[in-house]
Amino acid sequence: MAIAFHCSTDSLRTWSGDALAVGVFAGEAGETTRTALAARFGAALPARLEQRRFRAKPGECLVLERLGETPATLVLIGLGEPAGFGYEQLRHATAAASKAAAASGAQNLGLALPLEGLDAAAAAAAMAEAVRLSLYADQRFKGEAEPTPGLNEVVLLGLVAGADAAATAAIAAAPALCSGVELARELVAAPPNVVTPQALADTAATIARDFGLELKVLERADCEALGMGSYLAVAQGSDLAPKFIHLTYRPSGEVKRRLALVGKGLTFDSGGYNLKTAGSQIEMMKYDMGGSAAVLGAMRAIAELKPAGVEVHMIVAACENMISGGAIHPGAIVTASNGKTIEINNTDAEGRLTLADALVYASKLEPDAIVDLATLTGACVIALGEEIAGLWSPSDALAAALLQAGEQGGENLWRMPLRAAYREGLKSGLADMKNTGPRPGGSITAALFLQDFVAKDIATRRRF
């Protein structure tokens, strides 16, 4: 989707085009904006807003047409109270405005949203991303594509003089970032007969070919030679071959930092012999490769943006967790590539088994930080709900950096504890550890399990 973005210091009083979207705070905080709107569109506008009972509640959207020749459409977006208004609220307001303007048939849109207290570049980037991603539609699997309204041009209004240059530079990165997000969405949304371990490897190959990245795909025999018994135990029940994917971005010039991104790549999770039961939404287990989709999308964006000084390694241990005569049994003991033995007391806790060997592999690359993304355990959703992701890290510096990035990028993160005492729940009488602990604190014991497969010195590095 090609949308031209521009920045302007113009106000809502001076800009003209097909549609103008204005954010309005509730109550007295919105009076200044209402006054400006009345000055632009006539004294009768406040009465019209009252007639339509527009109260500027969060998420409230009012579309008014025939207010004059230009603009043809006025889109009012309720922002609620100004306290707490930040990048996340800015994204939601921009998305609502974009969809309403596009639905009205507008080709160019002026966005007048409050930017006070926000970094101009970060705010501009957030708005540009929100416009494109809100209008994205995946119609790959429909017999007849539905018409999708779009915008040709979006102008961000009200920037402080001098800030438009930084905002313009930030907007220039938005297409690459959105392309990465859209790739991740398409991988997650696609059915499991389309997104297989081979398909994830093919996606990595496309990124490598298009952007000049390095790619290594380890086959089953290669993984056996490296002693990846934990990962291969999960893969052995499927007829589809596992693919261990290592994609590398190397910057031109000096490498100052090295980062490893590890993504869980279960393209379908039946639960194995601990089969998911009715009501567990087994048909949704195609989503269990969401971590791999996220890191592949990130690499797509990184490859295009070409950040200086940072070398990035992406690792995905892709496979299916299926049932067959060759599938791993509950109670089996396997050996990971760092020599640790694991008693599998639940075959449905398979993601951590694949990630164990992926983290050992990533550690051997000697990165300054490892970021692991995974749909690892439903216990985290019970704890934090659908809109917040749990974050575990022994590094305060890395955790703070990720929380800040999440706030600017529209990803809600919450740092969770690594309670050492909970490690007792992973003890096995036969092996070094079990792959699951007791149900209480299940997401914490999952993180503690993974911690045993990361080189100890990585957690103490502070280069990120």
C-alpha positions as CSV (number, residue, x, y, z in Angstrom):
1,M,0.0,0.0,0.0
2,A,1.7,3.2,-1.2
3,I,0.6,6.2,0.9
4,A,2.5,9.5,0.7
5,F,3.1,11.1,4.1
6,H,3.9,14.7,4.7
7,C,4.5,16.8,7.8
8,S,3.2,20.3,8.2
9,T,3.1,23.1,10.7
10,D,-0.3,24.1,9.3
11,S,-3.3,24.0,11.8
12,L,-6.7,22.7,11.3
13,R,-7.8,26.2,10.4
14,T,-5.6,26.5,7.3
15,W,-5.4,23.0,5.9
16,S,-7.8,21.9,3.1
17,G,-8.3,18.5,1.4
18,D,-10.8,15.7,1.1
19,A,-11.0,14.9,4.8
20,L,-9.8,16.5,8.1
21,A,-9.5,14.4,11.2
22,V,-9.3,16.2,14.5
23,G,-8.7,14.7,18.0
24,V,-10.8,16.3,20.7
25,F,-10.3,15.9,24.5
26,A,-13.4,15.5,26.7
27,G,-14.8,18.4,28.8
28,E,-13.0,21.6,29.3
29,A,-9.7,20.2,27.9
30,G,-11.3,20.1,24.5
31,E,-12.7,23.6,24.4
32,T,-9.8,25.1,22.6
33,T,-10.2,22.6,19.8
34,R,-13.9,23.1,19.7
35,T,-13.4,26.9,19.3
36,A,-10.9,26.3,16.5
37,L,-13.4,24.0,14.8
38,A,-16.2,26.6,15.1
39,A,-13.9,29.2,13.6
40,R,-13.2,27.0,10.7
41,F,-16.6,25.4,10.0
42,G,-19.0,28.0,11.3
43,A,-20.7,28.9,14.6
44,A,-23.4,26.2,14.0
45,L,-20.9,23.4,14.4
46,P,-21.1,23.2,18.3
47,A,-24.9,22.8,18.1
48,R,-24.5,20.1,15.5
49,L,-22.0,18.3,17.8
50,E,-24.5,18.5,20.6
51,Q,-27.3,17.2,18.4
52,R,-25.1,14.2,17.6
53,R,-24.2,13.8,21.3
54,F,-20.5,13.9,20.7
55,R,-18.8,13.7,24.1
56,A,-15.2,13.0,23.0
57,K,-15.1,9.7,24.9
58,P,-12.1,7.5,24.1
59,G,-12.7,5.7,20.8
60,E,-15.7,7.8,19.9
61,C,-15.8,8.7,16.2
62,L,-18.1,11.2,14.5
63,V,-18.0,11.8,10.7
64,L,-19.6,15.0,9.4
65,E,-20.0,15.8,5.8
66,R,-21.3,18.7,3.7
67,L,-19.6,21.3,5.9
68,G,-18.4,23.3,3.0
69,E,-16.4,22.7,-0.2
70,T,-13.1,21.9,1.6
71,P,-12.7,19.7,3.3
72,A,-15.7,17.6,2.3
73,T,-15.5,15.4,5.4
74,L,-14.7,16.2,9.0
75,V,-13.8,13.3,11.3
76,L,-13.8,13.9,15.0
77,I,-12.0,11.5,17.2
78,G,-12.8,11.4,20.9
79,L,-9.6,11.2,23.1
80,G,-11.2,11.2,26.6
81,E,-9.2,13.0,29.4
82,P,-5.8,14.4,28.5
83,A,-4.2,12.6,31.5
84,G,-2.4,9.5,30.3
85,F,-2.6,10.4,26.6
86,G,0.5,9.0,25.0
87,Y,1.8,7.0,22.0
88,E,-0.6,4.2,22.4
89,Q,-3.7,6.5,22.5
90,L,-2.2,8.4,19.5
91,R,-2.0,5.2,17.5
92,H,-5.6,4.2,18.3
93,A,-6.9,7.7,17.4
94,T,-4.9,7.7,14.1
95,A,-6.2,4.3,13.2
96,A,-9.8,5.2,13.8
97,A,-9.4,8.4,11.8
98,S,-7.8,6.7,8.9
99,K,-10.5,4.0,8.6
100,A,-13.3,6.5,8.9
101,A,-11.7,8.8,6.3
102,A,-11.0,5.9,3.9
103,A,-14.5,4.6,4.3
104,S,-15.9,8.0,3.3
105,G,-14.0,7.8,0.0
106,A,-11.3,10.4,0.9
107,Q,-8.1,10.3,-1.0
108,N,-6.1,12.7,1.1
109,L,-6.4,13.2,4.9
110,G,-5.1,15.9,7.3
111,L,-4.5,14.6,10.8
112,A,-4.7,17.1,13.6
113,L,-4.0,15.3,16.9
114,P,-2.5,16.6,20.1
115,L,1.3,16.2,20.1
116,E,2.2,18.2,23.2
117,G,4.6,16.4,25.5
118,L,5.4,13.8,22.8
119,D,8.6,13.5,20.9
120,A,7.8,14.8,17.4
121,A,9.7,12.1,15.5
122,A,8.3,9.2,17.6
123,A,4.8,10.6,17.3
124,A,5.1,11.1,13.5
125,A,6.3,7.5,13.2
126,A,3.5,6.2,15.3
127,M,0.9,7.9,13.2
128,A,2.4,6.9,9.9
129,E,2.5,3.2,11.1
130,A,-1.0,3.4,12.4
131,V,-2.4,4.7,9.1
132,R,-0.9,2.0,7.0
133,L,-1.5,-0.9,9.4
134,S,-5.1,0.1,10.1
135,L,-5.9,0.0,6.4
136,Y,-4.1,-3.3,5.8
137,A,-6.4,-6.2,4.7
138,D,-5.3,-9.8,4.1
139,Q,-7.4,-11.3,1.3
140,R,-5.0,-14.0,0.1
141,F,-7.4,-16.9,0.8
142,K,-10.6,-15.3,-0.5
143,G,-12.0,-16.4,-3.9
144,E,-13.1,-12.9,-4.7
145,A,-11.2,-10.0,-3.2
146,E,-13.4,-7.3,-1.5
147,P,-12.9,-3.7,-2.5
148,T,-10.7,-2.0,0.1
149,P,-10.8,1.8,0.4
150,G,-7.5,3.5,0.9
151,L,-5.8,6.8,1.1
152,N,-3.3,8.3,-1.3
153,E,-1.9,11.1,0.9
154,V,-1.8,11.8,4.7
155,V,-0.6,15.1,6.1
156,L,0.4,15.3,9.8
157,L,-0.7,18.8,11.0
158,G,0.3,20.9,13.9
159,L,4.0,20.1,14.3
160,V,6.1,22.7,16.1
161,A,8.3,24.7,13.7
162,G,11.6,23.0,13.3
163,A,10.4,19.6,14.3
164,D,9.1,18.7,10.9
165,A,12.5,17.6,9.7
166,A,12.9,15.0,12.4
167,A,9.4,13.9,11.9
168,T,9.9,13.5,8.2
169,A,13.0,11.3,8.8
170,A,11.1,9.1,11.2
171,I,8.2,8.7,8.7
172,A,10.7,7.5,6.1
173,A,11.3,4.4,8.2
174,A,7.6,3.6,8.5
175,P,7.2,1.6,5.2
176,A,10.0,-0.8,6.1
177,L,8.6,-1.3,9.7
178,C,5.1,-1.8,8.4
179,S,6.3,-4.3,5.8
180,G,7.8,-6.3,8.6
181,V,4.6,-6.2,10.6
182,E,2.5,-7.2,7.6
183,L,4.8,-10.1,6.9
184,A,4.4,-11.3,10.5
185,R,0.6,-10.9,10.3
186,E,0.4,-12.9,7.1
187,L,2.5,-15.7,8.5
188,V,0.4,-15.9,11.7
189,A,-2.9,-15.7,9.8
190,A,-2.1,-18.3,7.2
191,P,-3.4,-21.9,7.8
192,P,-1.0,-24.6,9.0
193,N,-1.1,-26.4,5.6
194,V,0.4,-23.3,4.1
195,V,2.8,-22.2,6.8
196,T,4.9,-25.3,7.5
197,P,8.5,-25.5,8.7
198,Q,9.6,-25.5,5.1
199,A,7.5,-22.4,4.4
200,L,9.3,-20.5,7.3
201,A,12.6,-21.5,5.8
202,D,11.5,-20.3,2.4
203,T,10.4,-17.0,3.9
204,A,13.8,-16.6,5.4
205,A,15.4,-17.4,2.0
206,T,13.3,-14.7,0.3
207,I,14.4,-12.1,2.8
208,A,18.0,-13.2,2.4
209,R,17.8,-13.1,-1.4
210,D,16.0,-9.7,-1.5
211,F,18.2,-7.9,0.9
212,G,21.6,-9.7,0.8
213,L,21.4,-11.4,4.2
214,E,23.2,-14.7,5.1
215,L,21.1,-17.8,5.6
216,K,21.8,-21.2,7.1
217,V,19.1,-23.9,7.4
218,L,20.1,-26.9,9.4
219,E,18.3,-30.2,8.5
220,R,17.5,-33.0,10.9
221,A,20.9,-34.7,10.4
222,D,22.7,-31.4,11.1
223,C,20.7,-30.9,14.3
224,E,21.4,-34.5,15.4
225,A,25.1,-33.8,14.9
226,L,24.9,-30.8,17.2
227,G,23.1,-32.8,19.9
228,M,19.8,-31.0,19.7
229,G,17.8,-33.8,21.3
230,S,15.3,-31.5,23.0
231,Y,14.2,-29.8,19.7
232,L,14.2,-33.0,17.7
233,A,12.1,-34.8,20.4
234,V,9.2,-32.4,19.5
235,A,9.7,-32.7,15.8
236,Q,9.8,-36.5,15.6
237,G,6.1,-37.1,15.6
238,S,5.5,-35.1,12.4
239,D,5.8,-36.2,8.8
240,L,7.2,-32.8,8.0
241,A,10.9,-32.3,8.4
242,P,12.1,-29.8,11.0
243,K,14.0,-26.7,9.8
244,F,16.5,-24.9,12.1
245,I,16.8,-21.5,10.5
246,H,19.6,-19.0,11.1
247,L,19.3,-15.7,9.3
248,T,22.0,-13.0,9.7
249,Y,22.2,-9.3,9.1
250,R,25.7,-7.8,9.1
251,P,26.1,-4.1,8.9
252,S,28.6,-2.3,6.7
253,G,31.5,-1.0,8.8
254,E,32.4,-1.8,12.4
255,V,30.2,-4.1,14.4
256,K,29.6,-2.5,17.8
257,R,26.9,-4.8,19.1
258,R,25.6,-8.2,18.4
259,L,21.9,-9.2,19.0
260,A,20.2,-12.5,18.7
261,L,16.5,-12.8,18.1
262,V,15.0,-16.2,18.8
263,G,11.4,-17.0,17.8
264,K,9.3,-20.0,18.7
265,G,8.4,-21.8,15.4
266,L,5.7,-24.4,16.1
267,T,3.7,-24.3,12.9
268,F,1.1,-26.5,14.5
269,D,0.7,-27.7,18.1
270,S,-1.6,-30.7,18.7
271,G,-0.2,-31.0,22.2
272,G,1.3,-34.4,21.3
273,Y,0.2,-37.3,23.5
274,N,-0.9,-34.7,26.0
275,L,-3.5,-33.9,23.3
276,K,-5.3,-30.6,23.5
277,T,-8.9,-31.3,24.4
278,A,-12.2,-30.0,23.0
279,G,-12.6,-26.4,24.1
280,S,-8.9,-25.7,23.9
281,Q,-9.4,-24.3,20.4
282,I,-7.0,-26.7,18.8
283,E,-7.8,-25.1,15.4
284,M,-6.1,-22.0,16.6
285,M,-2.8,-23.7,17.3
286,K,-1.5,-22.5,13.9
287,Y,-0.7,-19.4,16.0
288,D,2.0,-21.2,17.9
289,M,4.6,-19.9,15.5
290,G,3.8,-16.3,16.4
291,G,7.3,-15.9,17.8
292,S,8.9,-16.9,14.5
293,A,6.6,-14.6,12.6
294,A,7.7,-11.7,14.8
295,V,11.4,-12.3,14.4
296,L,11.1,-12.9,10.6
297,G,9.1,-9.7,10.3
298,A,11.7,-7.9,12.4
299,M,14.5,-9.2,10.1
300,R,12.5,-8.0,7.1
301,A,12.4,-4.5,8.5
302,I,16.1,-4.6,9.7
303,A,17.3,-5.8,6.3
304,E,15.6,-2.8,4.6
305,L,16.5,-0.2,7.2
306,K,20.1,-1.4,7.5
307,P,21.0,-0.1,11.0
308,A,24.7,0.8,11.5
309,G,26.9,-1.0,14.0
310,V,24.5,-3.8,15.0
311,E,24.8,-7.4,13.8
312,V,21.6,-9.3,14.2
313,H,21.1,-13.1,14.2
314,M,17.7,-14.6,13.9
315,I,17.2,-18.2,15.1
316,V,14.0,-20.3,14.6
317,A,13.8,-24.0,15.5
318,A,10.8,-24.7,13.3
319,C,8.7,-27.9,13.5
320,E,5.3,-29.4,14.2
321,N,4.2,-31.1,17.4
322,M,2.1,-34.0,16.2
323,I,1.0,-37.5,17.2
324,S,2.2,-40.7,15.5
325,G,3.9,-44.0,16.3
326,G,7.1,-42.1,16.4
327,A,6.0,-39.2,18.6
328,I,7.8,-38.6,21.9
329,H,6.1,-40.2,25.0
330,P,5.2,-38.5,28.2
331,G,7.9,-39.6,30.7
332,A,10.7,-39.7,28.1
333,I,14.1,-38.2,28.9
334,V,15.9,-36.2,26.3
335,T,19.3,-34.5,26.2
336,A,19.6,-30.9,25.0
337,S,22.7,-29.6,23.1
338,N,24.2,-28.2,26.3
339,G,24.1,-31.7,27.9
340,K,21.2,-31.0,30.2
341,T,18.7,-33.9,30.5
342,I,15.0,-33.2,30.5
343,E,12.2,-35.4,31.7
344,I,9.2,-34.6,29.5
345,N,6.2,-34.7,31.9
346,N,4.0,-32.9,29.4
347,T,4.3,-33.1,25.6
348,D,2.1,-30.0,25.3
349,A,4.9,-27.9,26.9
350,E,6.8,-28.3,23.7
351,G,7.8,-24.8,22.8
352,R,10.4,-24.5,25.6
353,L,11.9,-27.8,24.4
354,T,12.6,-26.3,20.9
355,L,13.7,-23.0,22.4
356,A,16.2,-24.7,24.7
357,D,18.4,-25.8,21.8
358,A,17.8,-22.6,19.9
359,L,19.0,-20.6,23.0
360,V,22.1,-22.8,23.3
361,Y,22.9,-22.2,19.6
362,A,22.3,-18.4,20.0
363,S,24.5,-18.3,23.1
364,K,27.4,-19.8,21.1
365,L,27.2,-16.8,18.8
366,E,28.3,-14.7,21.8
367,P,25.7,-11.9,21.4
368,D,25.5,-9.0,23.7
369,A,21.8,-9.8,24.2
370,I,19.3,-12.4,23.3
371,V,15.6,-11.6,22.9
372,D,13.3,-14.6,22.8
373,L,9.7,-14.2,21.5
374,A,7.2,-17.0,22.0
375,T,3.6,-18.0,22.5
376,L,5.0,-20.1,25.3
377,T,2.3,-20.6,27.9
378,G,-1.3,-19.8,28.5
379,A,-0.5,-19.1,32.1
380,C,0.9,-15.7,30.9
381,V,-2.4,-14.8,29.3
382,I,-4.3,-15.7,32.5
383,A,-2.0,-13.4,34.4
384,L,-1.8,-10.4,32.1
385,G,-4.8,-10.8,29.6
386,E,-4.8,-10.5,25.9
387,E,-3.2,-7.1,25.4
388,I,0.0,-7.3,27.6
389,A,3.0,-9.5,27.0
390,G,5.1,-10.8,29.9
391,L,8.8,-9.9,29.9
392,W,11.4,-11.8,31.9
393,S,15.0,-10.7,32.0
394,P,17.8,-10.8,34.6
395,S,19.2,-7.6,33.1
396,D,17.6,-4.4,34.3
397,A,19.2,-2.4,31.5
398,L,17.8,-4.7,28.7
399,A,14.4,-4.9,30.4
400,A,14.2,-1.1,30.6
401,A,15.2,-0.7,26.9
402,L,12.6,-3.2,25.8
403,L,9.9,-1.6,27.9
404,Q,10.7,1.8,26.4
405,A,10.7,0.3,22.9
406,G,7.4,-1.3,23.6
407,E,5.8,1.9,24.7
408,Q,6.9,3.7,21.5
409,G,6.1,0.8,19.3
410,G,2.6,0.2,20.6
411,E,3.5,-3.1,22.3
412,N,2.4,-3.4,25.9
413,L,5.0,-5.2,28.0
414,W,5.1,-6.0,31.7
415,R,8.2,-7.2,33.5
416,M,7.6,-10.4,35.5
417,P,9.7,-11.9,38.3
418,L,12.3,-14.6,38.0
419,R,11.6,-16.1,41.4
420,A,14.5,-18.5,42.0
421,A,12.5,-20.5,44.6
422,Y,10.1,-21.6,41.9
423,R,12.9,-23.5,40.3
424,E,12.1,-26.3,42.8
425,G,9.0,-27.1,40.7
426,L,11.2,-28.1,37.8
427,K,13.2,-30.7,39.7
428,S,13.1,-34.3,38.4
429,G,14.0,-37.5,40.3
430,L,15.5,-39.0,37.2
431,A,16.8,-36.2,35.0
432,D,18.4,-32.7,35.5
433,M,14.9,-31.1,35.2
434,K,11.3,-31.6,34.1
435,N,9.9,-29.5,31.3
436,T,7.0,-28.2,33.4
437,G,6.4,-27.3,37.0
438,P,3.2,-27.0,39.0
439,R,0.3,-25.0,37.6
440,P,0.7,-22.0,39.9
441,G,3.3,-19.6,38.5
442,G,3.5,-21.6,35.3
443,S,4.8,-18.7,33.2
444,I,7.5,-18.0,35.7
445,T,8.7,-21.7,35.8
446,A,8.7,-21.6,32.0
447,A,11.0,-18.6,32.0
448,L,13.2,-20.3,34.6
449,F,13.4,-23.4,32.4
450,L,14.7,-21.4,29.5
451,Q,17.2,-19.5,31.6
452,D,19.1,-22.8,32.0
453,F,19.9,-22.8,28.3
454,V,21.4,-19.3,28.1
455,A,25.1,-18.7,28.7
456,K,25.5,-17.1,32.1
457,D,27.7,-14.2,31.0
458,I,25.1,-12.9,28.5
459,A,22.8,-11.8,31.2
460,T,25.5,-9.6,32.8
461,R,26.4,-7.7,29.6
462,R,25.2,-4.1,29.4
463,R,25.8,-3.2,25.8
464,F,22.1,-3.0,25.0
